[in-house]
Amino acid sequence: MILNIAKWKDNAVSPVIFMVDDIANVSVKNSKREKLEIGEDWGQYGRDNNSMWDFLSKNLLEKFPHIQTTLFLVTDKRVPMALGETYNYNEPMDRNKKFINFLQYLSSQPNVELAYHGTTHGKASIKHKDFLQEWETFKTLDIATSEINRGKELFKKVLSAYPTGGKYCGYEAGKFGDDSISKTGFKWWCYHWDGVIWDRGIKNSKYNYDLEINQGVVDIPSTVDASTLSLKIVKKFFTRKYLKSLYLYLKKGKTIERHIASLYNNGEVISIQEHTSPYRTDGRIQYPNIVSDIDNLNYIFSFLNKKEIWYTTCNALADYYLTRLNVTIQIKKNNTFQLSTKRNVAKELLTLVTPFMGEERSLCDEEGKFLSIFKHKRDELYITYPFKIGKIYKLI
């Protein structure tokens, strides 16, 4: 009997994560109109008309209900891009009942995950170019861990649980970043902007399109910049982002479709990066962002719909990966097997695969009681089931 653990849940070829940064109790006014305009909300307005979530839901998530979204939350007051600049509204995550209710609503949704993205995002200076990302400001490991734990307590105060993972602000780790993440109990973390492998052709061992372990923490790569426009989005022809995409195609033969197809064909992580809003305190447009990129996002997810993928959050991906790493299959006699592990695993939900030999297979317990049936995908049969460590199972 040949039986293996699938790389990804449901024997998918690749996992897909939709990542959105900088949800915060913040708004940035871009117009002189009193009412909220699309793009001005970073999260403060909750589910109101024209809010960030209202726009994203109506223009993307309702069209593609299978999308799983990981939102990266700034827990305290978000600093401006430069000294002297201000937000229209800016408060910690626990200061506004409406925002608290909104976060609790998001946390209750089965296709949404809230993750950690620092307390303030960094430190502003007189000039924009001198802005320091949050982990760059920490002068010692103790300061870094203390500030992370303060942010985690704010998170727990509102959401009744600590975040399981997060992302560096600006993908800058500073001197103590990786050690601080390892020492503060995170299960997973987004350490790098790994899209530089494709975008800039940078080859460095720290960048990767697959999952790794960094000091006991699952390293989840960030791989797709959703502001890299498909050349098929011709309504954006005269924009700077379209011209950049055209340049990548004409000079380097690169397109967003080829990038995603390469990740998919290699069974790698397709993590699509966005921000909540195009507007910053300095008046510049922040890329990528869900408003400017909404047509491209619809195109990307339509493109992915034709593929055998697993839509997931970062935490669910980390759970499956850790289980896959730590569980082994022990084949026994008479088509029976059991799972064993050297350490506790977060979840025991696994996908097992066996070659398709022209007939269907079923999963039973040791006595032959039917539990579930294998499904057919490509040249394999697979089953996703909450297996119990040490229990005897049988294939018939």
N, C-alpha and C positions, 0 to 999 in steps of 0.2 A: 504494500500500500504506500503510495506517494502522497504526502500531505505536508503543506507548507503554510507559513503565515504570510498573508498578502502584505505588500509594502504599504498599501493604503486601504482604508476602510471600503468595504463593498467591492474590493478588487478594482477600484478606480485607477486610471492611469496617472492622474495628478490630483492633488488637493488645490482648492481655490479659496482664498481668503480675501475679503474686502476690508481693507484697513482705512480708517478715517481718523486723522490726528486733530488734536486741539479742541475737542469738545470742552467747553468751559462756561462758567457763569458770566458770560461776556457778550457784548454787542458792540459793533463798530458802525457809526453812522456815516453813510457815504453820500446821502442826499439831504436836501433841506426840508423834505417832506416829513410831516409829523408821524405818519404811519410807517410801519416796518416795511422795508423793501427787501426783495429777495437778495440774499447774500450778506445782509448786515448782521445776521444772528450767528453766534458761535455756539449757542445752546441756551442762553438766558430766557428766550421766549418759548421754550418747551415745545408744545404741539400746536401753538397758535398758527393762524394763517400766515403764510410767507416765512415762517420760521425755518431754520436749517432742517429740522426733522420733517416738517410738513413738505418742504420742497423735495427732499430726498425720497420720501415715501411716495409721493404722487408721481414723481418723474422717473423713478427707477425701481424701488423696492416692491411696489405693488405690481409692476410689470414682470418682475423676476422674483417671486416669493421664496424661491429656494436659496437666494443669496444669504450667506451668513456674514454678519458684520461685527468686527472688533473695533470699538470706539476707544480712543486713547484720551484719558481724562486728565486735565490740569486741575489739581485739587484746591489750590489756594488762589490768591489774586494773581492773575497773569500779567507779567511786566510788559510795558510797551517796547517798541523796537528801539527807541532812543529816549533819552531824558527830555522831559518837557512835553512829550506826546501823551495823549490820553485816549482811553476808550470811552464810548458813550455810556457804558455800564461795565463794572468790573468788580466782582466780589468772589469770596471763596465758595466752594461747593455747598457749604452748610449754612449760608446766610439768607437764603431766599426760599420760602416754602414752595413756591411754584417750581423752582429749579430742583429742589429736593424731590418733589413729587414726580417730576419728569425723569430724573435719574432712576428712581425706584420703578417707574413704569418701564423704562428701557431694560433695567436689570431683570424684570419679570418676563421679558419677551424671549421665546425659545431660540430665536435666530439672531440675538444680539448679545454681545459680551462687552462689559466695561473693563478697561485695563488702565494701568498706571502710566502717567506721562509727566511726572514731576510735580512740584508744588507751585513754582512761579514761572518755569520754563527758562529762567536765566537771570542775567543782570544787564540792564541797559547802561549805555555810555552816551557821551555827547554825540558821537558819530555812529551811524548804523553799522559801519564796518567793524566797530569795536565791541559789538554785542557779544556777550559770553553766554553760551548755552549752559543750562543748569549744572550738568556734571563737570563742566570746565571751571566752575566757581569754587568747587570744594578743595580746600587746601590740605585736608588730611582725610584719612579713611574714616576716622571717628566722626568728623563733621558730615561726611557723605552719608554714613549709615544713620546718623541721628536725624538728618533732614528727610531721608527716605522713610524712616519709621514715623516721623511726624505726618508726612503725607499719607502714609498707609492708615494711620489712626483717623485722619479726616475722612478717608475713603470708607472705613469701617463704620464710623459714626453715622453716615448717611445710608450706607448700603448693607450694614449688618454683617459684612464679611470683608476680609482682606482681599486685595487684588491678587490674582495668581500669576500675573505677568505684566509686562509693560514694554516701553520703548524709550531709548535715550532721546532727549530733546535735540533736534538737529542731527541726530545720529553721532553726537560727539560724546565720547566716554570720559574725556579728561584723564587725569593720572590715576584716579582711584575707582573708575567706573565698574569694571568687571568684578573687582574684589567686593565692591559695595553691593552689587546685585547678588553675588553668591552668599554674602553674609546676612542678607535681609529676607531670606526665605522665599524668593520667587521660584516658581516652577519653570517658567519660560521667559524669554526676553528677545526683543528685536535689537540686535547689537549694531548692525551696519546697514547702509544703503547698498545692497548687493547688486542693484541695477547698473552700477558703474562697470561691471564686467561687460555688459552689452552696450551701454550708452557710450562709454569712453574707451572701451577695450582694455581696461585696467586688469592686469592679472596679478593677484596677490592671494596668498593662502588664507587670509582672513575673510575673504569674500567667497560666498558659496551659494548655490541655488538649492541646496538640500539641507536637511536638518543635521545638526551636530550637538554635542554636549560641550559646554564651556563651564568649567568649575562646578559641575553638577547641575547646571541650568540648561534647558533646551534652547538652543540658538535657532530662532525662526527667521529665515531670510526675508528681506523686502526686495521684490524682484521686478515689479512692473509699475512704471510711472504713467498714470492714466492721462497725463497731459501730453504724452507723445501721441499725436493724433494719427488716426488712420487717414491715408490720402483720399479715402472715399468720403470723408466728411468735407465735401467741397464748399459748404457754406462758411467754413473757417479759412478759406483760401488766402485771404489777405491779412491773416493774423500772424504774429511772430512765431507762435507755436506750430502753425501749419508749415511755415517756411523752414523751421528747424527739421520737421519730419520729412519735408521734401529734400532737404540737404542730406539727411541720413540715408535716404533712398538713392539719390543721384550719385553721391560720393562714396558711400559705403555699402550700398545694396541692402540697407536695413529698413524694415518696416515693423510696426507694432504686431502685425499678424505673424510675421516670421519669428519674432522674438517669443511670442506666446506659444507658437507651434513648436519651437525648439524646446522650451521648458516642458511642454506636454509630451513630446516624443521621447524625452529623456526621463520622464517620470518625476520631474522636479516640482518644486513649490511655485504656484502661481499666486503671488500675493500682490493685490492691486492697491496702490497707494493713493490716498486723497487727503484733502483738508476740508474742514467744515465750511470755510468762507474764503472768498477771493480778497477780502479787504483787511488791510493792516493799519496800524496807527500812523504809519509814515506815508499813506496814500498810495503805496505801490500794490500791485496785484500779486497775490501769493499763489504760486503754482506748486503742485497741482491743486485744484479745488473743484468741488462737486458742481458748482454753478457753471464755470467756464467749460468744464469737461463733460457736461451731462450727455451731449450727443455722442461723444466718444465712449462714455461708459455704457450707454445703451447698445452701441455697436459691439463693444468688447464682450458684453454678456450674451448678446445674440450669437456672436462667433463661438463662444464657449458652450452654448446650448447644444451644439452639434457633437460635442465630445463627451467621453466617458470620464467625468470628473466627480470629485467629492467636494461639495460646498461645506465649509467648516469654519469654525472660529479658531483663533490661536490656541486657546486652552484645550479644546477637543482634539486638535492636531497633536499637541504635546502629550496628552493622555494616551492617545493611540500609539505614538512613537515610543514612549517609555514602556508601555506594555509589550510592544513588539520587540524592543531591545532586551527585555528581561525575562521573557517567557520562552520556553523551549517545548517542543512536541516530542513525547516519548511513544514510539510506535510499539504496540504489543501484539499478541497473537489474536487470530480470528477477527481481523479488521477492527481491533480496538486500539484506543490511544488515550493518553492523558497529558495534561499540561503541567509543567513544573516551573518554578521560579526560585531564584536565589535571594530575592528581596521582594518586599511588598510592592504591588503595582497599584496605581491610582484607579484604574478601571480594568475589568476583565473582559470587556467587549472586544472581540477580535474577529477578523475575517480570515478564514482558512480556505485554501485553494487545493484542488486536486485535478489532475488531467481529465479531460472529458474523453471517455472511452466508448461513446455511442449510447450510453444509457444513463438514466437519472440516478442520483444517490440521495439518501436520506441520513440525517443525524438521529441517532437513538441513544438511550442510556445503556448501561451495561446489560440490563435484562432484555433489551430490545424494544423498549417503549419509545414510540415516535416522539421526537422533539421538534424537528424542523426539516425543511427540504433544501437541498442545494439549488442554486440558480446558475444559469448558463451565461457566461460572458467570454467572448473571444474563444479560445480553445481550452477553456478551463471551466470547472464547476467551482462555485464559491458559496460560502455560508458565513453570515455575520451573526454571532450569537454570544450571549453573556456566559461564556464558559467559566466553570469553577476550577480553581487550581486543585489538582490531585484527584478530581473526579474522573471515573472511567467512562469514555464515550465509545460508541460503535458506529461504523459506517455500513449501511446496507444498500 
